[in-house]
Amino acid sequence: MILADTHIHLGLSRRGEPVKVSASRNLTLAAVPGILQAYGADLGAVVDLGTSRGLRDLEEGLAKGELREAEDGAFVAPVGSRILGALEAEFRLGESGPFHLLAYAPGLDGLREVERLYRASVRNSGLSTQRMHLAPEEFRRGVEAAGGVLVVAHAFTPHRGLFGVGLTLDDAFERPQGIGIELGLSADVAIVRHVGAVGDLGLMGGSDAHGPDTVGRELNAVPGSDAGFSVMRRLVAGEAATIFGMNPAFGKYHRTFCPVCGAVVTGDPPQFSCPRDGTHRVVAGVLDRAMAMAPPKVSRNYPDYVYQLPLSLLPGVGPAARRRLTTAFAGVHQALHEASAAELDAILGPDLARTILAMRAGEPPQTVGGGGHWGKARA
């Protein structure tokens, strides 16, 4: 089984230039292999390698022997971690809000083609997630011509998610077939089962990691031992066996939120108005919007979805506990999902062990997320 985090950003280039402005300065291409190894993941897709600065970092890393290009479309680090190249870009259709797409390309040549598309259509190709002045379908054709695949990024989030801004796949593409759907910290399989808009497209998680501590917070388990670019093709084809991801109730935009009152709505979804004052403008929640969408017309297979939380959201689990976990086990992932209760108790003590076991069991949050605020785990 291959464990892959398919959405990791870069904060800085090796020359100290910003790449993803909102990402940590400690999240660099040189650091990613070690972070993946510590988390226990086999593969990570860096979604800023299709920028001009990211591509230059990759080329310099290959020249210096920090990475080597494998025949399977991946880049391999000396520690054994493998990296795929990708690009996140922003698009807009008419008066609807902007949304993001992820383009994954095999090997250096494929990535160069994606960077060329990006450079020709944005004002600053050195920065990640810039607005592309190109139709999504045209971009999709260019990515596929380079041997790559396209994925809708964090599709359900109300900010820069295709469904979240009220669009459909048919609005953006001539043929939705062959495009992947990233659930990305907002939706799980239980939610998606109610949504016909995803059809039979491949579902996947994605950490959207902006810092070292958030790499791995969503992982895809793909059967087999091939950790090359075929992993992305298989994910888009719907071959994820398991998605390890957040319980959406913890997500920042899970329920509709009223900024005026500073309150998350309650009650059965969908809810699209403030319960205190119907004139207040609200931010529609992921769950509420999903429950208002048309249901599926035909049955399909879904991957398993196993709940996990980033350690930063687990009460009492700080840097020291993280170090103990990575020292005792193959990685953080293995500690969170495979360690026995007795092993966790011996390493972390009974209180922290209970916290991890409660997360593993899918315990709901004490308060649900909304309006850009994470839900809170029970102490």
N, C-alpha and C positions, 0 to 999 in steps of 0.2 A: 504494500500500500504506500502510495506517495502522498505526503502532506505538503500542500502548496498554499502559500499566501499570495494571492494574485493582485494585490493592490498596495504597493509600498511607494512612498514618496521620497524625494531627496531634498534636504534642507539647503545644503551648500554644495557647490562644485569643489573640486580639489584646489581650485584657485581662490576659494573663498567668496565666490559669487553666489547670490541667491538663485535657487532653482524653483522650488515651491516656497513661496514667500512665507506661508504660515507654518511651515515645517521646522522641526528642531535643527539647529546647527550641527547637532551630533549625529544626524541621520545622513550619512554620506555613503557613496558607493563603496568606498573602502571598508566601511563599518558593517554593511549589510550582511555579508557572508557570516561573520561572527555572531551577529544578532540572530540570524536564522538558526545557526547551530545551537546557540544557547536556548532558544525556544523549543528546539526539537523538530523544526520543519526541514524538509528536504529541499524545497524549491521556493523561490520568491520572485515575483514579477515586479520590476521597478518601473513604475509608470511615468517616469520622467526621463527615461533614456532616449525618448524620441524628441526631446528638446535639443537645441544645438549645444547647450552646455553639458547636458547629460550624455549625449553622443560623444562629445569630445572627451569627457571623463572615461567613458568606456574604451574608446580607442587608445587613450594613454595608458589605461590599466592593462589592456591587452599587450601593448608594446613593452611594458615594464614587467610582464609576467605575473601580474597580480591576479589576472584572470586568463583563461584560455578559451577559445571558441571550440565547442564540440560539434561534431557532425550532425547532432540531433537538434540543432538550433538553440541550445542553451549555452551559457557561459559558466565555466567551472572555476571555483576558487580553490586554493591549496587545501583549505580545511574540509573540502568536499561539498560544501553548499553550492547549489546551482541557481543561476539567475536567468530570468527571461527578460527581454527588452519590450517595453510598451510605452504608450503615450496616452495621457488623459487630455482631452480638449473640450472646449465649450462651444455650444451651438445655440442658435435661437431661431424660432419660426414665428413669424408674424408678431402678434402682441403677447404671445405666451412668454412665460419666464424662461430663462436660460437653462439648459440641461447639459449633462456631461456624457461623453462617450469614451470608451477605452479601446485603443487599438493595440493589438499584440502582434509582433512580427518575429519570424524566425531568423536567428543569426544576425550578423553584422550587415549583410547586404539588405536584408529585409527591413532592418531598422533604419538604415540610411534612406530607403525609399519613403518610409513614414515620416522621417524628419524633413525630407524634401517637400512633402505635401504640407507639412506644418509651417515650414519656413516661408513657403509661397503664399500663405493665407493668413498670417498673423503679423502684428506689429513688432512683437519682440519674441523671437523664437527661442531665446535663451531661458525664458520663464515658462513654467508649467501651467497648464489649464487655461490658456489664453483663448479668447473668442476667435474661432475660425470663420472666415468669410467664404464659406464653402457649404454647399448643401450636404446634409448628412448622407444622402444616398451616393453623392459623388465621392465623398470621403470614404464611404464603405467600399466602393468599387476600387479606389486606389489602394486601400489596405489589403483587399483580397488579391489584387494584382501582384502585390508584394509577397503573397503567400501567407498573409496574416488573417486574423479573425477580429470581429468587432463585438464589443460587449456594452450594454447599456449600464452605465455606472450608477450605483446606489439608486436604483430605478424608482423607489417609492418615496424618497425623501422630498418634503415640500420645497426644499431649496436645492435646485439643480439636479433633480431627478425627473426623468421623462414623464412617468406617471404622476409624480408629485406636483408637476406644474400643469397638469390637466391634459396632456397630450397622449396619443396612442402610438403604437409602433407604425400603424398605417399612415399616420400624419408625417412621419419622418422618413419612411422607407417604402420603396416600391414593392419589396418582398421581404417580410420579416424573417423568413426562414433562414437559418444559419447564423442568427445573431444570439448572443448569450445575454442572460439577465442576471445582474448582480443584485443580491438582496441587501448586502452591505449595511449592517448595524440597524436596520429599520424594519425588516420583515423576516419572517421565518416561513417554513413550509406550511404550518398551520394557517397562516394568513393567506399565503399564495393559493392554497386549495380553493379559496372562495373567489379567485380572480381569473376570469376567462381571458383577460388581455395577454397573459403570458403564453397562452397556447401550449404547445409541446416544446417550447424552447428550453435550452439547457439552463439550469439554475446553478448559481455558485455564490459562495460568500466572498467577502473582500474586506480586509482590515481598514483600508483607507488610512494606513499608518502615517502619522505626521511626526512621530518620535520613536526612539528605540523601544520604549516600554509598550507601545501599541502594536508593534509587529507581532503577528500571530493571533491577534484577538479574534480573527475569523480565519479558519483554515478549511480547505477542501481535501477530503480523502478520496484519492482516485486509485482504483485497483491496478495492480501490476507493479513493475519495477522500472519502467521507462520514465525518467525524469527530464525528458527533453520537451521540445515545443509541442509534441503530441499531447501533452497534458492539457494545454489550452484547447486544442481541437476536440479532445474528448469531453472536456467540460462544456463547451458550446454544444456538443452533440448530446448532452444530457447524461453523461456517464459518471457524474459524481456519485460515489457511494454514500458519503456522509458529509454534511456541512457542520462544522463546529462553529457556532456563532452565538451572539448575544440573544438572550431572551428579549424580544422587541419591546417588552414593557419597560425595560431599562433605557431604551433609546431616546435620544434628545427630542424626537418629534413624534412620539408614539401616539399621544392623544391630542385632540384639538386644544389650543391654548389661546387665552385672551390676554394680550399684552397690557390692556388697560387695567384689568383687575389683577393681573399677575397670577392667574389661576388656570389649572388644567381642568378640562371638563370631566365630569363623571357620567355614569349611566351607560346604557347599552349603545354601542356604535351603530350607525354613524351619527355624530353630533357635529353640527357646523355653525352653531351660534353660542354666544355667551349666555349661560343660564341666569346671569344677573341682569343683563341688559342686552337685548337682541340687536341694538343698534351698534354695538361695539364690533370692530373688525377683528376677526380671529385668524390664527394660523391653523389651517386644517391639519389634523393629525394623520399619521400613516395608517393606523388602524381604521380610523373613520373614513378616510378616502377609499381604502381598499374594500371596506364593507359596502360602500356605495357603488362599486364597479359591477359590471355585469358578470354573473357567475359563469363557470366553464360550461361548455355545451357537450363536451365529451370527456371521458375519463382519461387519465394519463398516469405514468409512473412518476413518483417523486423521490428524491434522495432522503435518507434519514437526516434529521436535524437534531444535533446534540447541543444543549445549552452550555455556554461557558461565559465567563466575564474576564475582562482584563484585570490583572492583579490590582491595578490602581483603584478599581471600584469595589474591591473586597475589603471590608473593614478590618483593620489591624494588619493587613499584609503589606509590609513596606519593603524597602531595599534589602534589609537583612534577611527577611524571610525568603525573598526571591533568590538571594545568593544560596541559601541553604537548600532550596528546592533544586536549583540547577546543579549544585554540587552532588546531591544525593541521587538524582535521577538523570536519565538521558537528556532531559530538557524540561522546560516548564510545562509543555503540553502533556508529556508523559506523567508528570506529577499530578496535574489537574485531573487526568482521566483514567490513569492506570494504577496509581499508588493505592495501596490498601488503607483502610482507616487506621490500622495499627502503625503502618509506616508513617503516615502523616502525623499521627499523634506523637510518635517518637521524635520526629524532626522539628515539628512546629509547635507542639503542645496541643492540649485538647481543644482550646477555644478556636485557634486558627484551623485546626483539622475539621472541626464542626462547620466552620464557615465554608471551607472548600467542598465538603460533602453536601452541604445544603445547596450550593451552586450547582454541583453535579446532578442533584435531584431535580433541578429546575425550580427551586423555591422562588415565588414571585417577589418583586421588590416591595419594600415598605411603602414607598411612594413611586408612582409611575412617572416616566419622563414626558416632557412636553415643552414647547416653546424654546428649544435650545438648551434645556437643562436635563442632565442625566437623571434617571431614576436612582433611588437610594436603596442599597441592600440592607437587609435586616442585620443589626449588630448582634 
